[in-house]
């Protein structure tokens, strides 16, 4: 599979689109992103709060390894965060979906 490689004259919007597409296509990129956010959040409470929505969203990833890393990451940064109701609903909903799909 060939990838489009942006050149220097590309606009920031094009580059952002390119990065988002790589993120969507490759679970390795999502997994590494979760690891990096966790590492940066462990010693930076403000960054932990900023990363929270992304980490919660990773509970819905199709790849189990990414979901497990998201769970581990939230555990590691738990001293710096407080889940909002909507985040807790997302987490519980994702866990319920996975539990039901494993039961079938």
N, C-alpha and C positions, 0 to 999 in steps of 0.2 A: 504494500500500500504506500503510495507516494504522499508526502506531506507538503503542503504549501509552506515555503520558507519566506517570511516577510523580508523585504529589503528596507534600507534606511529611510526611503522616502514615504513609507507607509504612514498613515495617520494613526494617532493613539487609539482611535475607535477600532480601526482594522486590527491593530495588534491585540487589543483587548478581546476582540472576537476570536482571533486565532488562539489565544491562550485559553479562552473558555471552551473552544472546540476540543483542544487537546485534553483539557480537564474532563470533558464528557466522554471522550473516546477511550481513555486509558485509565483503568482502575489503579494502576501503579502510581499515576500522578495524584489521584485522589488519596491513596494510602499515604504517600509521602507528604502530602499537604496536611493530613491529620497529624502525622508524627511531628512535623515542623511546628504546627500551631500549638500542639501540646507542649513541646519543649520550650517554645517562647513564652507560653502562658504560665508555666510552672513558677517562674520567678518574677512575673509581671502581672499583678492583679488587674490592672487596667486592660492589658492586652487579652487576658483571659475572658473578661466580660465582652470585649469586642469580638472574640472568636466563638463565643457561645452559640450563636445562631447557626454558624457554619457546622460546628461539631454536632449539634442536634440534627441538622439536616442530613448528616452522614448516617444517621440511624436508618434512613430509608434507602441507602445504597443497595444495589442489587448484589454486590459482592460481600460475602460474609466477613472476609478479613477486614474490609473497610469498616463495616458495622462494629465489629469487635474492637478495632482500634479506637473508634469513636467512644465506645463505652469505657474502655480503659483510660482514654484521655480525660473524659469528664471526671472519672474517679480521681485521677492524679491532680486535677486542678480544682477539685471540689472545695478546697479551703478558700478559693477566691471568687466563687460564683454562687448565685442564687437563681434557681430556675424560675422563670415566669410560668404562669398557668398554661399558656399556649405551648411553651416548650415542653412542659411535662406531658401535655396531651399528645404532642408529636411523638415523644419517646414511648409513651405507653401504647399509642396506636401502632407504632412500628413493631414493638415487641409482640403485641397481640397478633398482628398479621403474620409474623414469623412463626409464632407458636402454633397458630392455626394451620399454616402451610406445612409445618413439620408433622402435625398430627395426622394429616391426610395421607 
